[in-house]
């Protein structure tokens, strides 16, 4: 046997081993629904049927206390894919949605002032950049909505019909002989919801349960039922993604993560730091990890990137406000991850630097919201108020019945103070564990002063630690 032949055999052996090692790396499927709170039949939401979400939740770990760090699309996604909070990563509101490679952007798109201003800082790595370095083949379906596009170097920006997109992508990754990461966006749970005046829906308005802060009228019930019907449509696409994964034969070597990007577009939902705005469905099914567990662990959107890196055995982020939640996937239902979850909204980026600032902290029982610049402009997304284009029935109905449902109207004025002469309070403080709709403000209740003070101090410490320069915390605390 010649030396040349031996060398060739050794090279082939090394190449084969390298290919086998690459093939053994877990794949990652992230299914992200837009504007969906934790409303699915798996957790007993009245009136809805979500068999695919339910099956996925039952096959992995469902996190009952999962929250986003910013309740609007671009800012939430930025926290998910950097592991950094919004005032650190640079995206403090919605930016432009350019669903295409950076090389395809036009000069006009690049020069767009919103795109330029609301972008992730160059020194902060994204999960997509890190997975590219690790040799992953990556794709994103139907929407990007983060910036700059250079920091999201996907191999595929997929616009195929959803029923084909996952299958086509997985096949392409197989041809490339690489492990893969797919962000599978589902926008059907975002307004516009199905119009039940034009076409019947499966959700009966009489069967739904409205949050206590919405007026209980037939119109609002219809709007909520249409939202749940939209979630049911999203569920069918969750099923299609899971079916494509199963058909590929790679199900046992794929981490599947399902979550919402923030709450639905109702009063005290999207673009609000209340529970409906921040709490999301969150499921992880990972090879070798627990199945059928309902976890009470307190987790945040900033945990996504640290968790994916940990599950893939890749180096952790050098700096992150997030934590890996891998320990909570081992089987225990009450593994401690965070002591507190933090969230924020800055209305300054789209108000010439002169907008209201809002922050919140939640410890699993108590929820504190703090505002500064309460009289300054507060952004209200169009889908939170308009019938035209967005089909919002609740906003106008709440105004119409304001005398019958004064609490609902008061909360609406806090959301849209410019239009309704509202006066958002400096503080809101709730025991969410016993008051899930956050109706009873305990800010001045002496029985809860110790918990109020504890959360307030922890929120101040977080702002200091993360260099949150927009918040001053210089107002006197209300007297109990």
N, C-alpha and C positions, 0 to 999 in steps of 0.2 A: 504493500500500500504506500503510495507516494506521499510526500509531505504536502503536496498541493491538494491531493484528494482529502487528506486528513483535515487540512485547514478549511477546505470547502465544507466538509461535514460539520466542523465546529461552528462555522459562520451560519450554516443553515439551522443548526441546533439553537444557537443564540437567537436568531431571528424568529424561530418557531416559539421559543420560550417567551420572547418579548410580545409576540402577537397574542399568545395565550394569556399573558398577564394583563394586556390591554383589554381583551375580551372579558376578563373576569371582573373588571371594575364595574361597580353598580351603575346602572342608568338612573336618571332622575326625570320623573314626570311631575310637573307642578301644574295643577288645574286651578285657575284663578277666576272666580266669578266676580262680576262687578256689582257693587251696591247691594250685596246680600248680607243681611244680618244672620244670626243663628236660627234661621227659620227653615226647618226641615222636619219631616215626620219622625226621624230618628230621635229627636228630642221632644216630641209631642206637640209640635205646633198645630193648633186646631185648623182644620180645613184643607191641609196640604198633603200631597203624596209625592215623595221623592225617593223612589225605590233604589236608584243608583247611588245617590249620596248616602242613603242608609246602609246599603251593602258595603260600600267602601268604609264607612265609619265602623261598622261591625267587624271588618277585617283588619283593623288597625287600632290606633289610639285616637279617641275623640277628646279634644281639649275643651272643656266647658267654660274655662276662664281665659279665653284668648282675645286679645285686643290689638288693634292697630295703633301705631304711634302718631298718625295724622289721618283724619277722616275725609280725605279727598284723593282722587285717583293717582295723579302723578307723584304727589308727596308721599303717599302710602307706599307706592311701588319703589320709590327711591330708598325708603327705610328698609323694605324687604330685601333689596338687592345690594345694599351696602353694609347693613348691620350698624348703621349710624343714624342718630336722630336727625330730624329735619334741619334744625338750625345749625347743625354741624355739617351735614352733607351738601347743603346749598339749595335744595328744592323745597320751597316753602309754599307752593301752591301748584295749580295745574300749569303745565308747559305745553308746547306744541306737540302734536302727535305725528311724527314722521316715521311711518312704518316701512323703512327701506334702509339699505346700507348707507353708511356715511358718504361713501363715494358717489352716491346717487343724489345727494342733496344739491339743490340749486343755490346760486349765490344769494338769491332773494330769501330763501328759506334759512340759510345760515345767518343772514343779517337780521332776521326777525327779532325785534327787541325782547319779546317774551322768551323766545328760545335761548337768546344770549344771556338773559338775566337769570332765568330760572333753570339752572343747570347744576349738575353735580360737580363739585370742585375737582380739579384735575388730579390732585394728590390722593384722592380717596378711591381705592380699588372697588370695582363691582364684582359680584359673583360671576358674571359672564366673562369678565376679563380673567379672573382666576381659573375658571374651568377651561378656558381656551389654552392657558398656559399648561394646564394639566392634561391636555390632549383630547378634550371632549368635543364632539360634534354637536352643535347647538342650533336650536330653532325657536322661533316665536311666532305664534299665529295671530293674525288679524289686528294686532294693536301693539304699539310700543309705549308711547306717551310718557317717556322719560328722556332726559337730555343730559349731555350731548350724545348723539348717536354713536360717536366714536367709542364711548365707554360701554357699549353694548354690541360687541362684534360677533353677532350671530352669523352662522353659516347660511341660515335660511330665514328670510322674512316671508312667512307663508300666508298666502291669500286664497288658497284653495278652499272650496266648500268644506265646512268642518267635518262632514262625514268621511272625507278623503284625506284630510290634512295630516292626522296622526299616523295613519298607515303609510302614506307616502314618505313622511319624514323618517320614520323608523327604518323603512327600506333603504333610504339614502344613507343613513348612518351605518347600516349593515354593509353597504357597498364600500363605504369609506373605511370599514374595519376599525371603528372607533366606538368607545362608549358614548352615550348621548345624554343631552339635557334638553328637554322640551318644555317651554312655557306655553301652556294651552289656555289662551284667554277665552272667556265666555262672557259676552256682553248682554245676553238676553235678559238678565235680571236687572239691568239698568233701564230707567225710563227711556223710551216710551213703552209702557206695559200694553198687553193685549186690551183692546177696547171692547168691553163686553156689551156695549150698545150695538156694536156692529157684528160681533161673532160670539156665540156662547163660549164660556170658559168652564173648566171643570171644578173650580173652587166656588162654593156657595157662600155668598156674603153673609148669610144668616149663621153660618157655621164658624166664622172666624172670630178670633178674640182680639179686639183692638187694645193697644197700649192705653193706659188710663189717661194719658195726656193728650189724646186725640178725641175730638167730639164724636160721640157715638150716634151718628146719623146714617141713613141709608146711603148717602153719597160717599161718606168716608169709608163705610164698610165696602162699598163697591171698589173704591180706590185700593184699599188694602187687599181685597180679594184678587184684584188684577195684578198687584205686586206678587202675591203668592203664585198666581198662574204663570207669571214670568219666571219665577224660580222653578216651577215645574218644567218649563221649557228648557231652562238651563240644565236641569237634571237629565234630560234626554241626551244632551251633548256630553255631560259627564259620563253617561253610559257608553256613548260612542267612543270616547277616548279610552275608556277601560276595555272595551271590546277589542279595539285595535291593538292595545298592549297585549291582551291575552292571545289574540290570533298570531302575534309575532313570535310567541314562544319565549319571550323574555320577561314574563311577569315575575318569576321567582328571583330575578336579579335586578329588579327595578324598585327604587324608592319612589313611592307615590305620595304626593302632598296635595291636599285639597284645602283651599281657604278662600274667604271673601276679602276684597280689598278695603271695605269699610261698610257701614250700615246703609240702609235704603234712604231714598230721597223723600223723607217726611219731616215734619217738625220734630226737632230734637233727634234727628237721625244724621244723615250725611252732613258734613261740614259743621258738626256740633260735637262738643266734647262730652256729651251725655252718653249713657250706656248704649242706647240704640245707635249712636253714631260710631262707637268704638268697638263694640263686641262683635265678633265674627265667628263663623264656623271654621274649625281647624282640625284636620285629620292628617296623621302620618301613618303610612303603612310601609314598613321597611323590612328587608330580609333579616330573619333571625330575631326580630323584635316582637313585642307583645301584640296580641290580637284581642279585639272585643273589650277593650278597657275604656272606661269613661274617666278621664283624669280631671282632677280639680286643681292641678298645677297652674300657677299664674304665669302666663306667657305673653310675649309681645311680638309684633311684627318684626322688630329688629333682631329677633332670634332666628329668623329663617336662614340667613347666610351662614352664621356660625354653626347652625345645626347641619346644614347640607355639607359643609366642609368636614365636620366631624364624622358624619355618616360615611363619607367617601374616603376617610383617612388622609385628608389633605391638611396642610399647615393651617392653623387658625389665623384669624385676622390679628394684626399687631395691636390694633386699638378698636374697640367696639363697645357700644352701649348694650349690645345683645349678648345672650348666652346660648350655648348649645343646650337644647332640651333633650338630647339623646338619653340622659339618665332617666327621664320620665317615660321612655319607651320600653323600659325593662320589664314592666308589669305592675308596679305599684300605682295605685290611683291617686296618691297624694304626695308624690315627690316634690320637694320644694325647689323651685327654679328661681323665681324673683320674689323679693319681699314686697316690691312695689312695681306697678306698671305706670309709665309716664306717657303723656300725649300732649300735643300742642296744635294750635292754629295761629298763624300770623296773617293778619289781613293787610299788612304793610306792603308786600310786593306788588300788588295790583292797585294800591291806593297811594301811589307816589310816596311811599315810606311813611305814611301818616295814618295807618290803620290800627284797629284794636288788636291787642295781644291776649291770647287765652292759653292757659296751661291746666293740666289736670294730673292727679295722682290717685291710684286705686290700690288698695291692699288686700283685696279679696272680700272685704266686708264694707269698708267705708270709701267713699269717693268724694274728692274735693276738687272743685273747679275754681280757678283764680283768674280774674281779668284785670287788665290795665288799659287805660285809654278807652274806657267804656263809652264815651261820647264820640269817639272817632269812627270813621267808616268801618262797616262790617260787611264783608262780601257775602252775597246770597246767590248761590248758583241758580241759574234759570230753571232747572228741573225741580227745584224746591218750591217754586211758586207759580209757574205759568201753565195754563191750559194749552195755549198755542204752542205748537211744536212738541211740547213735552208731556201733555196730557195729565197734568197735576190737578186733581179734583179737590184735594184736601185744603190747600191754601185758601182759596176763595170761600169754600164752605165754612171754614173756621171763622172767617170774618163775618159771614152771614149769620152764624148762630152764636156770636160772641156773648150775647146776654144770657143765653141758655147754658153755655159752657165757658165761663169766665177764665178758668184756669188754662184751658186749651188756648184761648186767645192771648192770655198773658205770655205764655211760652212762645207763641208765634211772634209776638212783638219783640221778644228778646232775640229771636232769630233774625228778624228783619226790622231793626230799630229805625232805620232811615225812613222807611215807608210808613211805618205804623206808630211812630212816636214812642217807641219802646225804650225802656231803661234797664238794660241788662245789669244784674247785680255784680258787685265786685267778687262776691263769694257765693258758691253753692256747695252745700255739704249734705250728703245723703248716706244712710245706711242701706246700701244697695242689696245686701244679703237678705234683708227683710222688707225692703221697699224697692223691688226691681224696676219699677217705672219711674223711680226718683221723683216722687210727688211731694214728700215732706222734707223741707229744708231744715236741717238741724244746726245751722250756723250759729244761732244765738241760744241754743239749748244748753244750759249749764251741765246737764247730765253727760253731754258728749264733748265737753270742752277739751278734755285730755286727748281724745282721739283727733279732734280738729287741729289742735296745736302740734301733735306728733306728725300728722300728714303735711301740715303747712311747713314745718321745719324741714322735713325730708324733701319737699318740693323745692324749697330754697336751696338746699344743699345740692340737689341735682342740677339746678340752673347754674350754680356756681361751678360745679365740677365740669359741666359741659360748655362753659363759657357762653351761656345764654344771655347775651348783652341786652336784649330787648326788654327783659324783665327787671324791675327795680325792687319790688317788694317793699316799698317805702310807705305804704298806707297803713294806718292803725287798724288793728284787728277789731272786729265788732264786739261790743260788750255782751256777755252772756246774760 
